[in-house]
Amino acid sequence: PGLNSQGECAMGGLRTESGYVEEQIRMRKQRRHPRVSLKTFHGEIAGKRRVCKGRILDASTSGLKIAGIDPDLFTEGSIYPLTLSGKGHNHRVMVSLCWINRDRSENYTEAGLKLISAPWEWISFVLDQAILQDAGIGTTH
């Protein structure tokens, strides 16, 4: 997974600034696994002999979006341990990089991570949050 030489994610789609919003809208409509907001969660990811902490923006049973991490942490095709923490929950998952979006002017980075392995407790937690969100109750996290 990751970007190829044309800047395409393994899932397809050119990663240009002008097409970014349109691509995100298209991907949300086609998403098989609904995303849930988990903005009170943070994640610590280990790579290249260091640990980087970021904020989890949303998650699904197949991946998540993390913000505020160092983009130089990642090597294409590598798998990384990620510890997810928030509201009394702690889960360790394994992830790989799918896409990364950098805003150099604001020194801000978002990355899409694919879940390679995750404990059932994490999957169950995300599914429960998706049910609450779909019911309009919102999430507690």
C-alpha positions as CSV (number, residue, x, y, z in Angstrom):
1,P,0.0,0.0,0.0
2,G,1.0,3.6,-0.4
3,L,1.6,6.0,-3.2
4,N,3.0,4.9,-6.5
5,S,5.3,7.0,-8.8
6,Q,2.2,8.9,-10.2
7,G,1.0,9.9,-6.7
8,E,-1.8,7.3,-6.6
9,C,-3.0,5.5,-3.6
10,A,-3.1,1.7,-3.8
11,M,-6.9,2.2,-3.8
12,G,-6.7,4.4,-6.9
13,G,-7.1,8.1,-7.6
14,L,-4.6,10.8,-8.3
15,R,-3.5,12.7,-5.3
16,T,-3.4,16.3,-6.5
17,E,-4.5,19.4,-4.4
18,S,-7.1,20.4,-7.0
19,G,-8.7,17.0,-7.0
20,Y,-8.3,16.2,-3.3
21,V,-11.8,17.4,-2.2
22,E,-13.6,15.7,-5.1
23,E,-11.7,12.5,-4.4
24,Q,-12.6,12.5,-0.7
25,I,-16.3,13.0,-1.6
26,R,-16.1,10.1,-4.1
27,M,-14.4,7.9,-1.6
28,R,-17.0,8.6,1.2
29,K,-19.8,7.7,-1.2
30,Q,-18.0,4.4,-2.1
31,R,-16.8,3.5,1.4
32,R,-17.7,-0.1,2.4
33,H,-16.7,0.5,6.0
34,P,-18.4,3.6,7.6
35,R,-16.1,6.0,9.4
36,V,-16.7,7.2,13.0
37,S,-15.3,10.3,14.6
38,L,-12.9,9.6,17.4
39,K,-11.3,13.0,17.9
40,T,-10.6,12.5,21.6
41,F,-8.4,9.6,20.7
42,H,-4.6,9.8,20.1
43,G,-2.2,7.4,18.6
44,E,1.5,6.6,19.1
45,I,3.1,5.1,16.1
46,A,6.6,3.7,16.0
47,G,8.8,3.9,13.0
48,K,12.4,4.6,11.9
49,R,13.7,4.2,15.5
50,R,11.3,6.8,17.0
51,V,7.8,7.2,18.3
52,C,5.4,9.9,17.0
53,K,2.2,10.9,18.6
54,G,-0.9,12.1,16.6
55,R,-4.6,12.7,16.9
56,I,-7.1,10.2,15.5
57,L,-9.7,11.9,13.4
58,D,-11.8,9.0,12.4
59,A,-11.7,5.2,12.1
60,S,-13.5,2.3,10.5
61,T,-13.0,-1.5,10.8
62,S,-10.5,-1.4,8.0
63,G,-8.5,1.8,8.7
64,L,-8.2,5.2,10.3
65,K,-7.1,8.8,9.7
66,I,-4.4,10.3,11.9
67,A,-3.3,14.0,12.0
68,G,-0.3,15.8,13.3
69,I,2.4,13.2,12.6
70,D,5.8,13.5,11.0
71,P,5.5,12.4,7.3
72,D,9.1,11.3,7.3
73,L,8.2,8.5,9.8
74,F,6.9,6.3,7.1
75,T,8.6,4.0,4.6
76,E,6.4,2.8,1.7
77,G,5.3,-0.8,2.2
78,S,6.2,-1.0,5.9
79,I,4.0,-2.1,8.7
80,Y,3.9,-0.1,12.0
81,P,2.7,-0.7,15.5
82,L,0.1,1.9,16.6
83,T,-1.2,2.3,20.1
84,L,-4.7,3.9,20.2
85,S,-5.7,5.6,23.5
86,G,-8.7,7.6,24.6
87,K,-11.5,7.7,27.2
88,G,-10.1,4.7,29.1
89,H,-9.6,2.6,26.0
90,N,-6.1,1.4,24.9
91,H,-5.6,-0.8,21.8
92,R,-2.6,-1.9,19.9
93,V,-3.0,-2.4,16.2
94,M,-0.7,-2.9,13.2
95,V,-1.1,-0.5,10.3
96,S,0.4,0.4,6.9
97,L,0.4,3.7,5.1
98,C,-2.2,4.2,2.4
99,W,-2.0,7.9,1.7
100,I,-0.5,11.1,3.2
101,N,-1.5,14.7,2.8
102,R,1.0,17.4,3.8
103,D,0.3,21.1,4.2
104,R,3.8,22.6,4.4
105,S,2.6,26.1,4.9
106,E,0.9,25.1,8.2
107,N,3.3,22.2,9.0
108,Y,0.3,19.9,9.2
109,T,0.0,16.3,8.1
110,E,-2.9,13.8,7.8
111,A,-2.4,10.2,6.9
112,G,-4.7,7.3,6.0
113,L,-3.6,4.1,7.6
114,K,-4.9,0.6,6.7
115,L,-5.4,-1.8,9.5
116,I,-3.3,-4.9,9.0
117,S,-4.2,-6.5,12.3
118,A,-6.4,-5.4,15.2
119,P,-7.8,-7.1,18.3
120,W,-11.5,-7.9,18.3
121,E,-12.0,-5.4,21.1
122,W,-11.0,-2.5,18.8
123,I,-13.2,-3.8,15.9
124,S,-16.2,-4.2,18.3
125,F,-15.6,-0.7,19.7
126,V,-15.6,0.9,16.3
127,L,-18.7,-1.0,15.2
128,D,-20.5,0.1,18.4
129,Q,-19.6,3.7,17.7
130,A,-20.8,3.4,14.1
131,I,-24.2,2.1,15.3
132,L,-24.5,5.0,17.8
133,Q,-23.5,7.5,15.1
134,D,-26.0,6.1,12.6
135,A,-28.8,6.2,15.1
136,G,-28.1,9.9,15.6
137,I,-27.0,9.4,19.2
138,G,-23.5,10.5,18.4
139,T,-20.4,8.9,19.9
140,T,-19.1,9.1,23.4
141,H,-15.6,9.5,22.1
